[in-house]
Amino acid sequence: MTRLVLLSMVTAAGAARPEIRRRRFLAAAAASTTAPAPADASGLLLLPPTKPLTNRYVLVRAGESRSEADGVIETNAARKFLFSNGLTEEGAKQASAAADAVARVFGDAGGPPVVRYATARHCKQTADILGARLAVPSSKLLPEADLLDARGYGAHEGEGLWRVPELWAQYDAKSRYAKPPEAEDGSYAESVEDVYVRVREVLSVCETTLCDDVVLVAPGSDVLSVLEASLRGRRLTDHFALAFQPGEVRYVGDMGDARPWAPRRPPS
């Protein structure tokens, strides 16, 4: 019987990562400009999957952070440990409700889950709440240094969260490769493709190292919506149609209906 793995990716509307590691990683992984062939030389998971996955997945957006409550885009990795990136009182309630929802989905599914989470302050706090509710031992609370960070919005750092739908239309809806300009303070900017590269890496690691039920607890909506769109074979330029609210829980399972597919160039 499968166990449960929780991947916690919690942040705000997007997040810049540690610059050097992120830049090197994206430069090395930028090979995803075309759909991978069934025998992917990189060894990375094919998305959408060509067969059912090893693990079952639940996606959880972290509870509301203080910067989100203030209506501010805060995605610079240098700020992810700050007080402003911690859970609000409402965010803690959302995380508790999410833990209850995950418990209802899996019940006693063969043992406590593994929780993989972004290291932003409100992500870790959400993961801790999930871990306490689901009796997850510390050995199964797995931080992810930067691959699960929120999407970086670059020069839009510090703008109002109400602008995010406008940014989706300005960049994402036009091309999965379009990205905001980088900010002078170093706030990192990412395209949908950049986020896709990261979530594909996370799923690949889970599929090759775990045999469990996996709950991904993420930061802002973009990381989770790109991940779900990738799993379901939806256009990444429309990922925001799958947007998550703070504390939202969504079961995607093991993609048991996955079938082989013919490689083709993905839509831009």
Residue pairs with C-beta under 8 A, 6 or more apart in sequence:
1 109
1 110
2 55
2 56
2 109
2 110
2 211
2 212
2 213
3 109
3 110
3 111
3 112
3 113
3 114
3 211
3 212
3 213
4 56
4 106
4 109
4 110
4 111
4 112
4 113
4 114
4 134
4 212
4 213
4 214
4 215
5 55
5 113
5 114
5 115
5 116
5 140
5 206
5 210
5 212
5 213
5 214
5 215
6 58
6 60
6 102
6 113
6 114
6 115
6 116
6 117
6 127
6 130
6 131
6 134
6 136
6 140
6 141
6 214
6 215
6 216
6 217
7 57
7 114
7 115
7 116
7 117
7 142
7 144
7 148
7 202
7 206
7 214
7 215
7 216
7 217
7 218
8 60
8 62
8 115
8 116
8 117
8 118
8 123
8 124
8 126
8 127
8 130
8 144
8 148
8 215
8 216
8 217
8 218
9 62
9 116
9 117
9 118
9 123
9 144
9 148
9 149
9 150
9 202
9 216
9 217
9 218
9 219
9 223
9 224
10 61
10 62
10 63
10 117
10 118
10 120
10 122
10 123
10 124
10 126
10 127
10 217
10 218
10 219
11 62
11 65
11 75
11 80
11 85
11 118
11 120
11 122
11 123
11 149
11 150
11 218
11 219
11 220
11 223
12 65
12 67
12 68
12 72
12 73
12 74
12 75
12 85
12 120
12 150
12 161
12 219
12 220
13 68
13 73
13 74
13 75
13 150
13 151
13 153
13 161
13 164
13 220
13 221
13 222
14 73
14 75
14 150
14 151
14 152
14 153
14 190
14 220
14 222
15 74
15 75
15 76
15 77
15 80
15 118
15 120
15 149
15 150
15 151
15 152
15 188
15 219
15 220
16 22
16 75
16 76
16 77
16 78
16 149
16 152
16 154
16 157
16 186
16 187
16 188
16 189
16 190
17 77
17 146
17 149
17 152
17 188
18 77
18 145
18 146
19 77
19 186
19 188
21 145
21 146
22 146
22 188
25 147
25 197
25 198
25 201
26 194
26 197
29 197
29 201
30 197
31 42
32 193
32 196
32 197
32 200
33 177
33 193
34 263
34 265
34 266
35 263
35 264
35 265
35 266
36 42
36 44
36 46
36 263
37 263
38 46
38 50
38 260
38 263
40 46
43 204
43 208
44 200
44 201
44 204
45 200
45 203
45 204
45 207
47 196
47 200
47 203
47 230
47 231
47 233
48 230
48 231
48 232
48 233
48 255
48 258
48 261
49 231
49 255
49 258
50 258
50 259
50 260
50 261
51 258
51 259
51 260
52 254
52 255
52 256
52 258
53 207
53 254
53 255
53 258
54 206
54 207
54 210
54 211
54 254
55 206
55 207
55 210
55 211
55 212
55 213
55 214
55 254
56 212
56 213
56 214
56 251
56 253
56 254
57 213
57 214
57 215
57 216
57 231
57 251
57 252
57 253
57 254
58 102
58 105
58 106
58 213
58 214
58 215
58 216
58 249
58 250
58 251
58 252
59 215
59 216
59 218
59 224
59 227
59 228
59 244
59 249
59 250
59 251
59 252
60 98
60 102
60 126
60 130
60 215
60 216
60 217
60 218
60 247
60 248
60 249
60 250
61 217
61 218
61 219
61 220
61 221
61 224
61 244
61 245
61 246
61 247
61 248
62 87
62 91
62 95
62 118
62 120
62 122
62 123
62 125
62 126
62 217
62 218
62 219
62 246
62 247
63 87
63 88
63 90
63 91
63 92
63 93
63 94
63 95
63 98
63 122
63 125
63 126
63 129
63 246
63 247
64 87
64 88
64 90
64 91
64 94
64 122
64 246
64 247
65 74
65 84
65 85
65 86
65 87
65 88
65 91
65 120
65 121
65 122
66 83
66 84
66 85
66 86
66 87
66 88
66 122
67 73
67 74
67 84
67 85
68 74
68 88
68 91
68 161
68 246
69 88
69 90
69 91
70 84
71 160
71 161
71 162
72 158
72 159
72 160
72 161
73 153
73 156
73 157
73 158
73 159
73 160
73 161
73 163
73 164
74 84
74 85
74 157
74 158
75 150
75 151
75 152
75 153
75 157
75 187
75 188
75 220
76 152
76 157
76 183
76 185
76 186
76 187
76 188
77 146
77 149
77 152
77 188
78 186
79 85
80 118
80 119
80 120
80 121
80 149
81 119
81 120
81 121
82 121
83 121
85 120
85 121
85 122
86 121
86 122
86 125
87 95
87 121
87 122
87 125
87 126
91 122
91 125
91 126
91 246
91 247
92 125
92 129
93 247
94 246
94 247
95 125
95 126
95 129
95 130
95 247
96 129
96 133
97 247
98 126
98 129
98 130
98 217
98 247
98 248
98 249
99 129
99 130
99 132
99 133
99 134
100 133
101 249
102 113
102 130
102 133
102 134
102 215
102 249
103 133
103 134
105 249
105 251
106 113
106 213
109 213
110 213
112 134
112 135
112 136
112 137
112 140
113 134
113 136
113 140
113 212
113 213
113 214
113 215
114 136
114 140
114 141
114 142
114 210
114 212
114 214
115 127
115 130
115 131
115 134
115 136
115 140
115 141
115 142
115 215
115 217
116 142
116 143
116 144
116 148
116 202
116 206
116 214
116 216
116 217
117 123
117 124
117 126
117 127
117 141
117 142
117 143
117 144
117 148
117 217
118 124
118 143
118 144
118 148
118 149
118 150
118 217
118 218
118 219
118 223
119 143
119 144
119 145
119 146
119 149
120 149
120 150
120 219
122 219
123 148
123 217
123 218
123 219
124 143
126 217
127 141
127 143
127 217
128 141
130 136
130 215
130 217
131 138
131 140
131 141
144 202
147 198
147 199
147 201
147 202
148 198
148 199
148 202
148 216
148 218
148 219
148 223
149 198
149 219
149 223
150 218
150 219
150 220
150 222
150 223
151 190
151 194
151 195
151 220
151 222
151 223
151 226
152 187
152 188
152 189
152 190
153 159
153 167
153 180
153 187
153 189
153 190
154 179
154 180
154 181
154 182
154 183
154 187
154 188
154 189
154 190
155 180
155 181
155 182
155 183
155 184
155 187
155 189
156 163
156 167
156 180
156 183
157 183
157 185
157 187
165 240
167 180
168 240
171 178
171 179
171 180
171 191
171 192
172 178
172 191
172 192
172 236
172 237
172 239
172 240
173 237
173 238
173 240
174 237
175 191
175 237
175 268
176 191
176 192
176 193
176 196
176 236
176 237
176 266
176 267
176 268
177 191
177 192
177 193
177 268
178 191
178 192
179 189
179 190
179 191
179 194
180 189
181 189
182 188
182 189
183 189
192 222
192 226
192 236
192 237
192 239
193 236
195 222
195 223
195 226
196 226
196 230
196 236
198 223
199 223
199 226
199 227
199 230
200 230
202 216
202 227
203 227
203 231
206 214
216 224
216 227
218 224
218 227
218 244
221 240
221 243
221 244
221 245
222 239
222 240
224 242
224 244
224 250
225 239
225 240
225 241
225 242
225 243
225 244
226 236
226 239
228 234
228 239
228 242
228 250
228 252
229 235
229 236
229 238
229 239
229 242
230 236
231 252
231 255
232 252
232 255
233 261
234 241
234 242
235 267
236 266
237 267
237 268
244 250
